[in-house]
Amino acid sequence: MSSNAAAWLPSARADLVVGPAAMHEPGPGEILVRSRAVAVNPLDDVKQWTGDLMYRWLGYPAVLGEDVAGEVAAVGPGVTRFAVGDRVAAYAVGMERGRRHEAEGAFQLYVVVREDLATPLPDGLPYEQAAVLPLAVSTAATALFQDDQLALRSLSADEPPTGETVVVWGGSTSVGSNAIQLAVAAGYRVITTASPHNEARMRELGAELVVDYRDPAAVAAIVSGVEGSPLAGVVAIGAGSGDAAVRIAAAAGARRVALLSPPVAFTTLPRRSGPSIAFLRTMTTIGLAQLATQARARRHGIAARVRLGELSHDQQRRTHAVGAVLARGSRRGPACLCPRVRNRRGRSGEHSTRAEPASHRRLRPKARRPPVAPPVGVGGRD
């Protein structure tokens, strides 16, 4: 078998360094994937940018990364859904507590993933498009269907429409684009926010009403758009979206809000250890904003729960959701499957890159930007 290589995070707040890595064997219920494309997510950005503020259990050197697409190189005992050579996309969980961190991080040529967190790819879907799906679909599915989030009806082709509405604030983000498709597939009417140049895209994905999030009257327009139909809940994506989501829920009578983004971007923090004015300012802003949002929610009897993309406890629904989005895309064509993947200067979606061998090199940031990709995906709002 070929040798392995990984993009290592050697220490807190360091640049990534590409170098040799061990070739790990898949265990029971696991597969080994030869990576062809990976996607950079805000969770990777936060871990590299803030050190041990999150994922304190992840030691150094570390292999980050959650999203991978490629071919199955080997299968572990008990695997029945995949065979060597199958094209797959998978959610790598190496950053989660209690996992094999080096073996299961996505930023390497050969990555071990769980069979139940992988899905086969349609033949016509490029790896670069598939790689942006797993964490985005997982986060969207968790927000919509998990019992402690919006608890919507599960996906089913046999059920009639519910007659209820779901609001997705931040529809043109990776998570938002998938949340729209999943909610529509589950039988819900969707209202979303996006910039005017993304309105047609949002309607293509299934949104019935698209509101410009920069409009001062956006909350009122969304409440008016509900038009008396039951509002099942609101998904809030993008820095500062939580307050607007709770105000919509309060005005329209919803009782559940899923908060998928912090009030401000963590990249406002300085990329160095120790206290600083910027660190104190950012953390104070986050704390006060969260307190205000939760206070408003409690006054109106709304359950507003935070979900920042960590591993869900409802694996069956999440795996079903990934397969449903892929199936929908294969029927309608890749253009309707997933959000646009923009370049390093884009404003929404994850950054997807080919996973090819590389010589030892150091990936350096420009000024205060993250060294791999900008803070996009969950946090984008255009």
N, C-alpha and C positions, 0 to 999 in steps of 0.2 A: 504494500500500500504506500501511497505517496506520503511525504513528510508533511507535517502540520506547521502553520505559522499563525500568529495572533497579533492584534493591536493591543499591547499591554498598557495599563495605567500603572506605572511603577510606584507612585506615591500620591498622596493627597494633592490635588490641584496641579498635577504635573501634565506635561504633554504626553500624548500617546506615543509609544515606541513599538514599531513592528519588529518582531523577532520570532525565533523558533518557539514552538509549543509542543507539549506531549500529545501523542495520538491516543485518545481515550476510547475505550470500548463501550458500546451501549449495553446497559444492564437490562433486566426484565422490564418489558413494557416501554423500552426506549429504542430510538433509531439514531444512526449516525448520518448526518447530512453533510454533503460536500457543498459548501456555500457558493452560490453564484451571484447573489446580491444580498446586502444587508441594509437596514434602515436605521438612521440615528433618531432617537426619540428624546423628548425633554427630560426623561428620567436619567438618560446617559449624561446629558448636559448638566443636570443638577448635581449628580454624583461627582463628576469631574470638576465642576466649577466651585462647589461648596465643601469639598472634602468629606468629613464625617458628619455633616449636619443631617444627612439621611443615609440609610444603609450602613449603619455603624458596624454591622457584623461582617461586612465585606472587607476582607483583608487585602494587603498589597504584596506583590503585584496582582492586579485584578484584570479580568477580561469582561468588559461591559457588553451591552447589546442584548436586545430582546427579539428583534425581528430578523428572520432569515428566510431565504428561498434558495432552493437548489435541488440536487438529486440525492436519493437515498444511497449511501455507500455501504451500509451494513445495518442489520436488524438484530435486536436483542431477543432473548428467550421470551416466548409467549406473544410476540408481535404477529398479528394476523392481517392488519389493514394495509400494510405496505410491503414491497419487495425491493430488492436492490435495483436501482435504475429509475424508480418512480420519481416524478417531478412533484415537489411538495413546497408548501410554505408552512412555517412553524413559529410558535411562540417559545423562545428560549428563556428558561427561568433561572439562569445561573446567578442572577443578582438577588434572588429570593433567599430568605432565611432557611438554613438547613439543606440547601442544595449543594451539588458539586460545582463550586463557583468557577473553577478553571475549565472544567469539561463542558459546562452548559452555558457559557457566555457566547453570544452570537458573533462577536467580532473576531472570528478566526475562520480558517479554511475548512476545518472539519469540526462540527459542533454536535454534541449529544443533545437530543430533544426528546420529550415525552411523546409517545404515540398518540395519546389523547389530546395533545395540543398541536397536532399537525393535521394538515388537510391536503388532499391531492389537488393538483392544479390543472385547469383546462389546458389543452395543448396549445391554444393560440395566445395564452396569457404570458407576456414576457416576465422574466424573473424580477426585473426592476420595478414593475408595477405590483407584482405579488408581494414583494418584500415590505411594502408599507402597510399591509393589511393586518397582520396578527394582533399586535398590541392595540391598534386603533379599533378593530372589530371587538376585541375582548373588552376594552374599556367601555365602548358604546353598549355592548350587550349587557355588561354588568349594571350600567346605569339604568337601562330600560327594564330589564327582566328580573334582576335579583330581588329577593323578597325584602331586603332592607333598603332598597333604592326605590324606583318607581313601581316595581312589581307589576309590570304590564303582562297581558296575556302572552303566552309563548307563541313562537312562530308555528303556523299551521296553514297549509294550503286549502284545508277543507272548511275553515271557519268563515262565516260572513263578516263584513266590516263591523267594528265595534260601535261606530257612531260617536266615538270620543276623539279628542284632539290631544296631540303632544306638541309642545313647543321645544325646539332645539335652538338655543341661543349660541351662535357660532357654527352655522351650518357648513361653511366652506372649509373648515379645518378637517384634518384627517378623521378625527373622531366624529365630528359633526356630520360629515358626508356619509359615514357608515351608519350613524344613528338614524338619519333620515330614512335610509333604505330599509333598515331593520324595523323601524316603527311602521312604515308603510306596509312591509311584508307581513307584519303581525296584525294588520287590519285597522290601523289608526290614521287619522288625518293629521298632517304635519304642517305646522307654521314654523318658519325659521328666519334667522337674520343672516345677512351677507352684504357685501358691497354691491352696488348696482351692476358692476361688470361681471359679477358671479350669479346674477339672478337667473339667467337662462339655465345655467348649470344646476342650480338648486331645484328648479322645476323639472329638469330632466331626471334628477334623482328621486323625484316624487313629492317634493314640497308643494302644497297648494297655494300658500301665501308666503312671499319673501319680503321682509322689511329691512331697510337699511339701518344697521345697528348704530350708525353715527347720527341718525335723525333724533333730535331731542324729544320728539313725540313717539319714539319707537315703542315704548312700553304701552302707551295708549293705543297705538295702531294694532299691536298684537292682541290686546284685550278685546278691542273691537272686532278683530278677525275671528276670535273664538265664536262669536255670534250665538251665544247661548248654549252651545253644545257642551257637554261635560268635558272639563279639562283634566286629563288623566295625570298630568305632571309636566315638569319643566326640567330640561337638561341644560346646565350652564357651563359653557366652554369658553375659555379666554379670560385673561386677567381682568378683574373688575366686573365679571358677568354675574356674580352671585347676587348682588343687591337687586339688579334688574330682574333676575329670575324670581326672586322672592316677591317682589312687587307685583309681577305678573300673576303669580300663583295666588296672592292675597286678593287681588282684584277680580280674578276669574273663578275663585272658589276651589282651586286645587289644594291638595294636602301633602304633596310630595315634591321635593326638588332635589336633583342630583347635582352636586357641586364638583366639577371635574378639574378646576384650575384654582391656583392660589390668587389672592387679590392683586398681587404684583408679581412680575417675573423675578425669579431667583438670580437671573443674570445681572440684576442691579447690584448684587453683592460684589465686593472686591474679591479678586481671585488670589487671596492670600490668607494665611492663618492669623488668629488673634483678633481682638476687638477693634472696631473702627467706627467712625461716625456713620459711614454708609451702611455697615452691618446693622447697627442699632436703629437707624432710620427705617431700613427695609423691614426688619423684624417687627418693629413697633407698628408700622403701617399694616403689615399682615395681621398682627394680633388685633388691632383696633377694628379693622375692616371685618374680620371674622366675628368678633363680638357683636358688632352692629348688625351684621346679616343674621346671626343666630337670634339676637334679641327681637328683630322684626319678625322672623319666622315664628318664634314662640308666641308672640302676641296674636298671631293669626292662626295658631294651631297647625303650623306647617312643619313637617319633618324635613329638614334640610341637611343632608348627609354628604360628607366629603368623600370623594373617591379619586385618588391621584394615579390610577393605573396599575396598582399592585395586583398581585395574583388573586383572582376571585376564588371563592369557595364553591361556586356553582359551575363545575367544569362541564357538565353535560350541556347546559344551556349555552355556554360560551362556545364549545366546540360545534354545536349545532348552528350557532349564529355564523361562524366562519364559513362553514360549508354552505349555508343558505346564501350568503353574499356572493360566494364564488359561483354557485349554481345560477344565481340571478344574472351575474355578469356574463356567464358563458352563453345564456340564452339571448341576452340583449346586446352583447358585444363588449369588448374591453372598455370602450369609452364610457359606459354606464356603470362600470364596476367599482372604481375607486377614485378618490380625489386626485387632482393633478399633482404630479411630482415636479416641483419647481427646482431650479438650480440653487446654488448656495446663497443667492441673493433674493430668493423667492419669499413670499409672505405667508404661505400656508402649506400644509402637508409636511410629512417627514422628508428628510433628505435621503435618497436611495443611492447606493453606489455599488459598483461591481466589486465582488470579493475575489480578487486575483492575487497570486503570490507577489510579494514585494521584497526588495532587499531591506536590510536594516536602515531605518531612517526615522527621524524625529519629526512629528507633525506639530508645527508651531502655530500659535494663534496670531492673528493680526490685531494689534492694540489689545482691547479688552474683549474681543469676540471669542467664543468657544473655539477650540482648536480643530474640531471636526466638522461641525455644522452649526448654523444659527439656531436659536431657541424657537423651533417651529413645531407644528403638529398640534398638540393639545392647546398650546398657548396662542396660536395664530388666530386672527379674527377677520382677515380679509377674504 
